[in-house]
Structure formats: structure tokens, C-alpha cells
Amino acid sequence: MRIENYLNTTEEEVRNRTHNIWIGISFGNKYFTNERVKKYIELALNYTKENVLVVVADYIHAINLEVLDNRTSTAALNKALRLGEEKYKELEKIIDELLIEQKARVKLVRWKDSVNQLSYKKNLAIIKEEFQNNKEFHDYILEIVKNGRSDRISRLDKLSKEKMDRLADYILNELPHFVDGVQTYNEKVYTLLLYPGLSGLDTLFVGLQNKTMFPALVEKLHITHKIGILEAYTE
């Protein structure tokens, strides 16, 4: 494995197992083959404080299917959840191949299980309100959306404001995890994301964490944990 960046964390913190590590499996990221996911889990187990959390981002994938594939919201959600079920089963098999003591330290959940905490819901409501009422924040989020879908930039330029705002929901739903960690039910908080690649979303969360961007928003948000990203690749 090749570690490219320690964002908002340090090599020392990672080696000292300061964080619990989570891995977000995005359907839009073709880098996540099953072979690579297994290597990511093994790397995470080496550096996590206690456990590793793997999150299947199925529910929010429905947003992309709805807007970019012109599906109804119901059809998009049904397909996203179906894909989520398939991916969950694939990941179960990968985890089952681990050593017994390793398997016990890997938690596998789908998106709905990662958003049930009150802190997540409060921060999401605050972020969505800011998106509606703060033009600067609104436009910054849309830039993240556009830069993140460079493969469809000509398509995005033709979308209506309503559809672009709907695409932005994907980022808005992710952001609470990036600013204060991921927690499932009453379990521990996972504060270091292991992921291949960085984006404008990462710049934003670091700015919010360190109070250098959108200070008025920072004052409203409930940020209680230091969050970082470990950018790593399997080759």
C-alpha cells in the first residue's frame, strides 16, 4: 500500500493508532474493486485504534441515479438499495476471509446505519439550512459537485438549478461525517477516513475543522472530534 497524504492528521498519529478508521464504499468510485477493498481493510486493521468501520454508501447513491440517469426518486432509491444489498454481501465474503481475530474488529454497515445519531442529524440540518441561505456556501458546494464529476461536466452544465441542488444533496449528506466523524448507534466514533483520492470536500472539512472557512457555519455546527483522511492506494 502507498500512503500519499495525511490530511488533518500526521504519520505519527496514524502509527500510534490515535483514530478509529472508517472506509466509505462509494458506488461512483470504480477504484473499489473487491481485491482492493480487502487490502484497504487489512491496512486499516494495522493502524486503527480499536475497530474498522466499512460503510456502504447506497442510500445517497440514489441521488446520482435520480439526476444523472433520469430516474424517478422511487426507482432510483430502489436500484441504489438493490446495489447496496449486493455490495454488502460481497463485502461480507471479503471480511469472512480474514483471520478470526480480525473479523471481530471489522464492522460492516449500510448508509442508513451511519446516520441515526442525533449529532449527525443536527449537523445535517444546519448544513442544509446554510446551503439554502448562504450563497457563498451554496456555490462552493456546487463547485465540489462539478469538480467531482469531471466525466460528466458537459452534462452538468445543462442541468437546471433544481437538479444541481439535488446533486449537491450527496455532498451535504456526507459532510456531517467529514466534520465530526461517523458513529453507528451507540458505538465508538470513527475519525479517520481511509480513501483513494482527495477532493474539494476534503478542503472544506479541513477548513471547517480549523475554523478557516465559513466561520459563521462553524459556530453553528457541533464539532467535537478531530477528523482526518489517510489518502492511500494499493499500488
ZAMARGU-4260 file (C-alpha; in steps of 0.2 Angstrom, whole numbers, plus 5000, padded with zeros to 4 digits):
<rodrens>
0) 5000/5000/5000 | 5006/5018/4996 | 5001/5032/5008 | 5000/5048/4998 | 4994/5060/5011
5) 4990/5063/5029 | 4976/5076/5029 | 4972/5084/5045 | 4982/5071/5054 | 5000/5065/5055
10) 5010/5050/5051 | 5014/5049/5070 | 4996/5049/5074 | 4992/5036/5062 | 5006/5024/5068
15) 5001/5027/5086 | 4984/5022/5082 | 4976/5038/5088 | 4960/5036/5077 | 4947/5023/5073
20) 4947/5021/5054 | 4932/5020/5043 | 4931/5016/5024 | 4917/5023/5014 | 4912/5012/4999
25) 4906/5024/4985 | 4897/5017/4970 | 4904/5031/4959 | 4922/5026/4963 | 4927/5012/4952
30) 4944/5010/4961 | 4935/5000/4974 | 4937/4983/4967 | 4934/4968/4979 | 4953/4965/4979
35) 4957/4982/4983 | 4944/4984/4997 | 4952/4969/5005 | 4969/4977/5005 | 4961/4993/5012
40) 4953/4984/5027 | 4969/4975/5031 | 4979/4991/5031 | 4965/4999/5042 | 4967/4985/5054
45) 4985/4988/5056 | 4983/5006/5060 | 4966/5008/5069 | 4964/5011/5087 | 4951/4998/5090
50) 4939/4993/5076 | 4937/4997/5057 | 4920/5003/5050 | 4915/4999/5032 | 4901/5010/5026
55) 4891/5005/5010 | 4885/5022/5003 | 4870/5015/4995 | 4856/5027/5000 | 4864/5043/4994
60) 4869/5034/4978 | 4851/5036/4974 | 4853/5055/4971 | 4866/5052/4957 | 4854/5039/4949
65) 4839/5051/4950 | 4848/5066/4942 | 4861/5058/4931 | 4851/5043/4925 | 4834/5052/4924
70) 4825/5040/4936 | 4811/5044/4947 | 4816/5046/4965 | 4807/5029/4969 | 4815/5020/4955
75) 4832/5027/4960 | 4831/5023/4978 | 4825/5005/4974 | 4840/5002/4962 | 4853/5010/4975
80) 4846/4999/4989 | 4847/4984/4977 | 4865/4988/4973 | 4869/4991/4991 | 4862/4974/4996
85) 4873/4966/4983 | 4889/4976/4988 | 4885/4972/5007 | 4885/4953/5003 | 4901/4955/4993
90) 4910/4964/5007 | 4903/4951/5020 | 4913/4937/5009 | 4929/4948/5009 | 4928/4950/5028
95) 4924/4932/5031 | 4941/4928/5023 | 4950/4937/5037 | 4958/4929/5052 | 4945/4926/5066
100) 4953/4940/5077 | 4952/4952/5063 | 4934/4949/5058 | 4929/4953/5075 | 4936/4970/5073
105) 4928/4975/5057 | 4910/4982/5057 | 4900/4982/5041 | 4885/4994/5039 | 4874/5002/5026
110) 4872/5021/5024 | 4856/5021/5035 | 4865/5014/5050 | 4878/5028/5049 | 4866/5042/5050
115) 4855/5038/5065 | 4865/5048/5078 | 4857/5064/5085 | 4873/5074/5082 | 4873/5069/5063
120) 4855/5074/5061 | 4858/5091/5070 | 4873/5095/5059 | 4865/5089/5043 | 4850/5101/5047
125) 4862/5115/5050 | 4872/5112/5034 | 4856/5111/5023 | 4850/5127/5030 | 4867/5135/5026
130) 4866/5129/5009 | 4849/5137/5006 | 4853/5154/5014 | 4872/5157/5011 | 4876/5160/4993
135) 4894/5158/4995 | 4892/5141/5004 | 4879/5136/4991 | 4891/5140/4976 | 4906/5132/4985
140) 4896/5115/4986 | 4891/5116/4968 | 4909/5118/4963 | 4913/5102/4973 | 4899/5093/4964
145) 4906/5099/4947 | 4924/5095/4950 | 4919/5078/4957 | 4910/5073/4941 | 4923/5079/4928
150) 4917/5064/4917 | 4900/5072/4915 | 4904/5091/4915 | 4896/5094/4899 | 4880/5086/4906
155) 4881/5095/4922 | 4882/5112/4913 | 4865/5108/4905 | 4856/5104/4921 | 4843/5115/4929
160) 4847/5124/4946 | 4835/5112/4954 | 4844/5097/4948 | 4861/5104/4953 | 4854/5107/4970
165) 4848/5090/4971 | 4865/5083/4966 | 4873/5094/4980 | 4862/5084/4992 | 4875/5070/4990
170) 4889/5081/4997 | 4878/5089/5010 | 4873/5071/5017 | 4892/5067/5018 | 4898/5082/5026
175) 4892/5079/5044 | 4903/5063/5044 | 4918/5073/5037 | 4917/5087/5051 | 4913/5076/5066
180) 4916/5058/5062 | 4905/5043/5060 | 4895/5034/5073 | 4883/5019/5072 | 4870/5018/5085
185) 4879/5020/5102 | 4896/5013/5096 | 4913/5022/5096 | 4916/5037/5084 | 4927/5034/5068
190) 4938/5049/5065 | 4950/5044/5051 | 4944/5040/5033 | 4954/5029/5023 | 4951/5033/5004
195) 4959/5034/4987 | 4960/5052/4982 | 4956/5069/4989 | 4943/5082/4983 | 4936/5099/4987
200) 4925/5091/5000 | 4941/5087/5010 | 4947/5105/5008 | 4931/5111/5015 | 4930/5099/5030
205) 4948/5104/5035 | 4943/5122/5034 | 4928/5119/5045 | 4938/5109/5057 | 4951/5123/5059
210) 4939/5137/5058 | 4947/5145/5042 | 4932/5143/5031 | 4914/5148/5034 | 4917/5154/5052
215) 4898/5158/5054 | 4894/5140/5049 | 4907/5133/5061 | 4899/5142/5076 | 4883/5133/5072
220) 4890/5116/5070 | 4893/5103/5083 | 4911/5098/5080 | 4918/5088/5095 | 4931/5077/5086
225) 4947/5079/5076 | 4944/5071/5059 | 4957/5066/5046 | 4960/5057/5030 | 4973/5044/5025
230) 4974/5045/5006 | 4981/5028/5001 | 4982/5017/4986 | 4985/4999/4984 | 4999/5001/4971
</rodrens>
